[in-house]
């Protein structure tokens, strides 16, 4: 399924680049329009090239930016069909991912704990990689958010034992208890929804938050984590080092992916420093003792979100 998603991205990327919304810089140079971390804030982001405000663009010349020009019906219809198709493809990929690891777990090819973590890691990657499949319409982010929203509803239904799905429970829980679906897995999909709706692909913040939730720390810590951290015996030095390295490398890689597609522009010397700082902060937060109510599926993304918003705004 990952191949299908990748092929879809490669097929649609040229058209996306040709239709990328642009604005006019001070010297008449066309530059990509960059949304701030929060769309409701008009504060210029440091990573963006210089752009003019809508008020300036709509001055005496009467120019209106593309977003202010009503779209023809046929164009809006085409964007709607593109978003529906992208949503269906992303949903199919998410369902196939869980189904595939469920079969591997049933056949004892991989352990349940490893299956849970791999589903956790790959679902976030597939979700981010699917974002370029969606159109340039303002509603595209909400279509993308439907994918984790449907999974959220599914987790609630099975977590409350209103329905039974043994494959889902075995794939994403530690001990096979349906109530576990209402904790870590539910928190995770809620963060996916938040990143898609609030930040979307036009801001580095959402990309960094999802990259910091990769989950490699748990895999490496369980296998090689004999040396524990003094203030939390449930965490290891190997796991924390893996958390820092994986979060940093995946963040930089995903930022390069989206900047290469033209969604935002970055000063890479500043970006690498800021991502390293966010990775270090997220690693420290992940290493702290947690409770049954607040675990690292909440503390890590929220702290990463706060740091990324402060550093990239």
C-alpha positions as CSV (number, residue, x, y, z in Angstrom):
1,X,0.0,0.0,0.0
2,X,2.9,2.3,0.7
3,X,4.0,1.9,-3.0
4,X,0.5,2.9,-4.1
5,X,0.6,6.0,-2.0
6,X,4.1,6.9,-3.2
7,X,3.1,6.4,-6.8
8,X,0.1,8.7,-6.2
9,X,2.3,11.4,-4.8
10,X,4.7,11.2,-7.7
11,X,1.9,11.4,-10.2
12,X,0.2,14.4,-8.7
13,X,3.3,16.4,-7.7
14,X,3.9,18.1,-11.1
15,X,0.3,19.4,-11.2
16,X,0.6,20.6,-7.6
17,X,3.8,22.5,-8.4
18,X,2.2,24.2,-11.4
19,X,-0.9,25.2,-9.3
20,X,1.1,26.4,-6.2
21,X,-0.3,29.7,-4.9
22,X,2.2,32.5,-5.3
23,X,2.4,36.0,-4.2
24,X,4.5,39.0,-5.3
25,X,7.6,40.0,-3.4
26,X,9.0,43.5,-3.0
27,X,11.0,43.4,-6.2
28,X,8.3,41.8,-8.3
29,X,9.7,38.3,-7.9
30,X,7.0,35.6,-7.6
31,X,7.5,33.6,-4.4
32,X,5.5,30.8,-2.8
33,X,2.8,31.9,-0.4
34,X,3.6,30.6,3.1
35,X,1.0,30.2,5.8
36,X,1.9,30.9,9.4
37,X,2.0,28.3,12.1
38,X,-1.6,29.2,12.9
39,X,-3.7,30.4,9.9
40,X,-5.5,32.9,12.1
41,X,-2.3,34.8,12.9
42,X,-1.0,37.2,10.2
43,X,2.4,37.4,11.8
44,X,5.2,36.7,9.2
45,X,7.1,33.5,9.8
46,X,10.9,33.8,9.9
47,X,11.3,30.9,7.4
48,X,9.1,32.5,4.7
49,X,10.4,34.7,2.0
50,X,9.2,38.3,2.0
51,X,5.6,38.6,1.0
52,X,3.1,41.4,0.9
53,X,0.0,41.5,2.9
54,X,-3.4,41.1,1.3
55,X,-4.1,44.7,2.1
56,X,-0.9,45.8,0.2
57,X,-1.6,43.5,-2.7
58,X,-5.2,44.9,-3.0
59,X,-4.0,48.5,-3.1
60,X,-4.5,51.0,-5.9
61,X,-3.6,48.4,-8.5
62,X,-6.7,46.5,-7.7
63,X,-4.8,43.2,-7.6
64,X,-6.3,40.3,-5.7
65,X,-4.4,37.3,-4.6
66,X,-5.5,33.9,-6.0
67,X,-7.2,32.9,-2.7
68,X,-9.4,36.0,-3.0
69,X,-10.6,35.3,-6.5
70,X,-13.7,33.1,-6.8
71,X,-13.0,29.7,-8.4
72,X,-15.0,28.6,-11.4
73,X,-17.4,25.8,-10.7
74,X,-15.6,23.3,-12.8
75,X,-12.3,24.0,-11.0
76,X,-13.9,23.7,-7.6
77,X,-15.5,20.4,-8.7
78,X,-12.1,19.1,-9.8
79,X,-10.5,20.0,-6.5
80,X,-13.3,18.3,-4.6
81,X,-12.9,15.1,-6.5
82,X,-9.2,15.2,-5.9
83,X,-9.7,15.6,-2.2
84,X,-12.2,12.7,-2.1
85,X,-9.9,10.5,-4.0
86,X,-6.9,11.3,-1.8
87,X,-9.0,10.7,1.3
88,X,-10.1,7.3,0.0
89,X,-6.5,6.3,-0.8
90,X,-5.2,7.4,2.6
91,X,-8.0,5.5,4.3
92,X,-7.3,2.4,2.3
93,X,-3.6,2.6,3.2
94,X,-4.3,3.0,6.9
95,X,-6.7,0.0,6.9
96,X,-4.3,-2.1,4.9
97,X,-1.5,-1.3,7.4
98,X,-3.4,-2.4,10.4
99,X,-4.8,-5.5,8.6
100,X,-1.3,-6.5,7.4
101,X,0.3,-6.3,10.9
102,X,-2.7,-8.1,12.3
103,X,-2.0,-11.1,10.0
104,X,1.7,-11.0,10.9
105,X,0.8,-11.1,14.6
106,X,-1.6,-14.0,14.2
107,X,1.0,-16.0,12.4
108,X,3.5,-15.2,15.1
109,X,5.9,-13.7,12.6
110,X,6.3,-10.6,14.8
111,X,5.5,-10.0,18.4
112,X,2.5,-8.0,19.4
113,X,4.5,-5.3,21.1
114,X,6.6,-4.8,17.9
115,X,3.5,-4.8,15.8
116,X,1.9,-2.1,17.9
117,X,5.0,0.2,17.6
118,X,5.4,-0.4,13.8
119,X,1.7,0.5,13.2
120,X,2.3,3.6,15.4
121,X,5.4,4.6,13.3
122,X,4.2,3.8,9.8
123,X,0.7,5.2,10.2
124,X,2.2,8.7,11.0
125,X,4.6,8.4,8.0
126,X,1.8,7.4,5.6
127,X,-0.4,10.1,6.8
128,X,2.2,12.8,6.2
129,X,3.3,11.4,2.9
130,X,-0.3,11.5,1.7
131,X,-0.7,15.3,2.3
132,X,0.6,16.3,-1.2
133,X,-2.1,14.2,-2.7
134,X,-4.7,16.7,-1.5
135,X,-5.7,19.8,-3.5
136,X,-4.8,23.4,-3.0
137,X,-8.3,24.3,-1.8
138,X,-8.8,25.6,1.8
139,X,-10.9,22.6,2.6
140,X,-8.2,20.1,1.7
141,X,-6.9,19.9,5.3
142,X,-10.4,18.9,6.6
143,X,-10.6,16.1,4.1
144,X,-7.1,14.9,5.2
145,X,-8.3,15.1,8.9
146,X,-11.1,12.7,8.0
147,X,-8.6,9.8,7.9
148,X,-7.5,10.0,11.6
149,X,-11.0,11.1,12.6
150,X,-12.5,7.9,11.3
151,X,-9.8,5.9,13.1
152,X,-10.6,7.9,16.2
153,X,-14.3,7.0,16.1
154,X,-13.3,3.4,15.5
155,X,-11.0,3.4,18.6
156,X,-13.7,4.8,20.7
157,X,-16.3,2.3,19.6
158,X,-14.0,-0.7,20.3
159,X,-12.5,0.9,23.4
160,X,-15.9,1.1,24.9
161,X,-16.6,-2.5,23.9
162,X,-19.5,-1.4,21.7
163,X,-18.1,-3.6,19.0
164,X,-15.3,-6.2,18.9
165,X,-12.3,-6.3,16.6
166,X,-9.7,-8.6,17.8
167,X,-7.3,-7.7,15.0
168,X,-7.4,-4.1,15.9
169,X,-6.9,-4.8,19.6
170,X,-4.0,-7.1,19.1
171,X,-2.3,-4.7,16.6
172,X,-2.3,-1.5,18.7
173,X,-2.5,-2.5,22.4
174,X,0.1,-3.8,24.8
175,X,-1.9,-6.4,26.7
176,X,-4.9,-7.0,24.5
177,X,-7.2,-4.9,26.7
178,X,-9.8,-2.9,24.7
179,X,-9.6,0.0,27.2
180,X,-6.0,0.6,26.1
181,X,-7.5,1.9,22.8
182,X,-8.8,4.9,24.8
183,X,-5.3,6.0,25.9
184,X,-2.2,6.0,23.8
185,X,-3.8,5.1,20.4
186,X,-6.6,7.6,20.9
187,X,-4.2,10.3,21.9
188,X,-2.1,9.6,18.9
189,X,-4.9,10.0,16.3
190,X,-6.1,13.2,18.1
191,X,-2.7,14.7,17.6
192,X,-2.8,13.7,13.9
193,X,-6.2,15.5,13.6
194,X,-4.7,18.6,15.3
195,X,-1.7,18.8,13.1
196,X,-3.7,18.4,9.9
197,X,-6.4,21.0,10.8
198,X,-4.3,23.6,12.6
199,X,-0.9,23.5,11.0
200,X,-1.3,21.4,7.8
201,X,1.5,21.1,5.2
202,X,2.2,24.9,5.0
203,X,3.8,25.0,8.4
204,X,6.9,23.2,9.7
205,X,5.3,22.9,13.2
206,X,2.9,20.1,12.4
207,X,5.6,18.2,10.5
208,X,8.0,18.3,13.4
209,X,5.4,17.3,15.9
210,X,4.5,14.1,14.0
211,X,8.1,13.3,13.4
212,X,8.8,13.5,17.1
213,X,6.1,10.8,17.7
214,X,8.0,8.2,15.7
215,X,8.3,5.6,18.5
216,X,11.8,4.3,17.8
217,X,12.8,5.0,21.4
218,X,10.5,2.2,22.7
219,X,11.7,-0.3,20.2
220,X,15.4,0.3,20.8
221,X,14.9,0.7,24.6
222,X,13.2,-2.7,25.0
223,X,15.9,-4.5,23.0
224,X,19.1,-2.8,24.1
225,X,18.0,-0.7,27.1
226,X,19.8,-2.5,29.9
227,X,21.3,0.7,31.3
228,X,18.4,2.7,32.9
229,X,18.0,6.4,33.5
230,X,18.5,7.1,37.2
231,X,15.3,9.2,37.6
232,X,13.1,6.8,35.6
233,X,13.9,3.1,35.7
234,X,11.3,2.5,33.0
235,X,13.4,4.4,30.5
236,X,16.9,3.6,29.2
237,X,19.8,5.7,27.9
238,X,19.7,3.8,24.6
239,X,16.0,4.6,24.2
240,X,16.5,8.3,24.9
241,X,19.5,8.5,22.5
242,X,17.4,6.8,19.8
243,X,14.5,9.2,20.5
244,X,16.8,12.2,19.9
245,X,18.5,10.8,16.8
246,X,15.3,9.5,15.1
247,X,13.3,12.6,16.0
248,X,16.0,14.9,14.6
249,X,16.7,12.9,11.4
250,X,13.0,12.3,10.6
251,X,12.1,15.9,11.2
252,X,14.9,17.2,8.9
253,X,13.9,14.6,6.3
254,X,10.2,15.5,6.3
255,X,10.9,19.2,6.3
256,X,13.2,18.7,3.2
257,X,10.4,16.6,1.6
258,X,7.7,19.4,2.1
259,X,10.1,22.3,1.3
260,X,11.1,20.5,-1.9
261,X,7.5,20.4,-3.0
262,X,7.3,24.1,-2.4
263,X,5.0,24.3,0.6
264,X,7.5,26.5,2.6
265,X,11.1,27.7,2.4
266,X,13.6,27.3,5.1
267,X,17.0,28.7,6.2
268,X,18.6,25.3,6.7
269,X,21.4,26.4,9.0
270,X,18.8,27.9,11.4
271,X,16.4,25.0,10.8
272,X,18.9,22.3,11.8
273,X,19.7,24.1,15.0
274,X,16.1,24.6,16.0
275,X,15.2,21.0,15.2
276,X,18.1,19.7,17.3
277,X,16.8,21.8,20.2
278,X,13.3,20.6,19.8
279,X,14.5,17.0,19.6
280,X,16.5,17.4,22.8
281,X,13.5,18.9,24.6
282,X,11.2,16.2,23.4
283,X,13.7,13.5,24.5
284,X,13.9,15.0,28.0
285,X,10.1,15.1,28.2
286,X,9.8,11.5,27.0
287,X,12.3,10.3,29.6
288,X,10.2,11.7,32.5
289,X,8.0,9.4,34.6
290,X,4.4,9.3,33.4
291,X,1.0,8.4,34.8
292,X,-1.9,6.3,33.5
293,X,-3.7,9.5,32.5
294,X,-0.9,11.5,31.0
295,X,1.7,9.5,29.1
296,X,4.3,10.3,26.5
297,X,1.7,10.2,23.7
298,X,0.4,13.5,25.1
299,X,3.4,15.0,26.8
300,X,5.8,14.6,23.8
301,X,3.6,16.0,21.0
302,X,2.3,18.9,23.2
303,X,5.8,19.9,24.3
304,X,7.2,19.5,20.7
305,X,4.3,21.6,19.5
306,X,5.0,24.4,21.9
307,X,8.7,24.5,21.2
308,X,8.3,24.3,17.5
309,X,5.7,27.1,17.5
310,X,7.9,29.3,19.6
311,X,11.0,28.6,17.5
312,X,9.5,28.7,14.0
313,X,7.0,31.6,14.4
